[in-house]
Amino acid sequence: MKALIQRVSQAKVSVDQKIVGQIAIGYVVLLGVGPNDTEKEADFLANKIVNLRILEDSDGKMNLSLKNIKGSILSISQFTLFADTRKGNRPSFLNAAPPKQAHRLYDHFNQTLRDLGIEVETGVFGAHMIIDFIADGPVTISFDTDS
C-alpha cells in the first residue's frame, strides 16, 4: 500500500463540478492499493498517519499529530501511485490492485481512520475528481508498506 500525505490548511474534492468532500486543517491522503495488500497494511498505515507528528506546535516545530489538533483527512483513492514508468512513455498500472479489492481496502482504511477518532472526507472511488488544496509548508510525506 502506498500513501502520499500533503499537509493542508484546507482542501476539497469535486466530481462533476459538485463538491463531494471538504476539510479545513489536516491532510490530503492519496492512497494506492497493491495486489498483495490486506487489512493489515491498511490498519498499519491508518495508525501511522493519525499519529504522524508533522503539524506545528506553538514554537513552529513539527511536533503535533492530527489527534492533537483535531485535524481532518481528505482521502482520495489513487491507483496511479503504482505506475510503472520504467519502459516507454506510457505508464503501466499492472502493479495496482484490481478495482474491487482496492475499493474494499480503501473503504477499510477510511473506516479505520474514523475508528481512530479522525474526521474523514472522501472522493468518489473510480471517478474523475478535481482536488483543490492549499499546501501548508509545504509538507509532503510518502509511505510504502513494502519498504
N, C-alpha and C positions, 0 to 999 in steps of 0.2 A: 504494500500500500504506500502510496506517495501523497504527500501533502505540501502545499506551498501556503505559508501563512503571511499575510500582509497586515501589519498594524494600521488601523484606520481611525480617523476621527468621525467618519460617517461613511455609509455605503448603502447602495440599493441595487436591486436586480429587477430588470423588466423583461417581460415576454409579450410580444405583440403590442408594444407601447403601453403596457399596463404594469405598474409596479407590483411585484409578487412577493418581495421581501425587502426589508429595510432595517438598518440598525444605526445606532449612534456609535459611541466609542467601543472599540473592540477589534475583532479580526475578521478579515475575509479569508476563508479557508477554501482553497481549491483542492479537491480530493480525487485522487485517481486510484482505481482498484485493479489489482493484478489477478491473473487466473488462479494463483495459489493462495490468495488472501482468504482469511476466515474472520469470524467474530473476534478471535484472539487479537489479531492485528488492529482491528477497528477499536477494540476496547483499550489496547495499549496506547494507540495514537490519540484517542479522545482524552485519556488521562494525562498524557504528556502535554497536550495543547492547553488544557484547562489549567494546569499547574505551571506552565511556562512563564517565567518572570521576565517579560520584555516590556512591561509598561513602567513609566517613570514614576518615581516617588517624589516627595517634596524637595529632594536635593537634586532632581533631574537625572537620577541614576535608574537604569533598568533593573528594578528590584521588586515589581509588583506583578501579580497574576490577574487573570480575568476575575477570579473569585474575589480578590482584594478590592477591586474597583466596581464590582457588579457589572462588568462589561458583557457584551453580546458577541455572537458569531453569525456571520452570513456565510452559509455553507453552500458551495457550488460543486456539483459533480463535474469532473474534468478528466475524461479519458485520454486527452492529448498529453497528459503528463507521462504517459507510457509510449510516446512517439519514439520510433527508431529511425534515426536520420543518418545512419552510417553509410547507406548505399543510395545513390541517386539524389534527386532533389525533391522527391515526393515522400513524405514520412509514411512509415508503416505503423499501423496500430494493432498488429497481431499480438503484441505483448500485453494489451489491456484485457481485462476480464470480459466475458460475454455480458451483454446488457442486463439480462435477468439477474445474474449473480451480482453485478456491480450495483444495480438498483437496490437489491436486498441489503447489501453491506453498507451502502451509502445511508439508507434509512436506519440501519442498526447503529452506525456511527453517530448520526444526529440524535437518536434516542438516548444513546449513552451520554452524550454531552448534556442533554436535558436532565437526565437522571443525576448528573453531577452538579446540577443547580445552575446551568448556564442557559440564558435565553438564546434560542437558535431560530434564525430565519433561513429559508432555503430558496433556491431557484426551483425550476421545474426540470426534473430528470429527463434528459434527452432532447430538451427544447433548445432552440436558438435563443440565447439570452444576451442582453446588454447589461454589463455591470459597470456602474459608476461608483467611484470611491475617492475619498481624499486620503492619500497615504500620509501616515504620521511618522515622521523621522527622516526619511523612510526607513522602516524596519521590515525586512523580509527574511523569513526563516524557512528552510526546506527540511522535510523529513522523508526518509525512505526506510520502511520497516525491514527491508532486506539488507541494509548496511549498518 
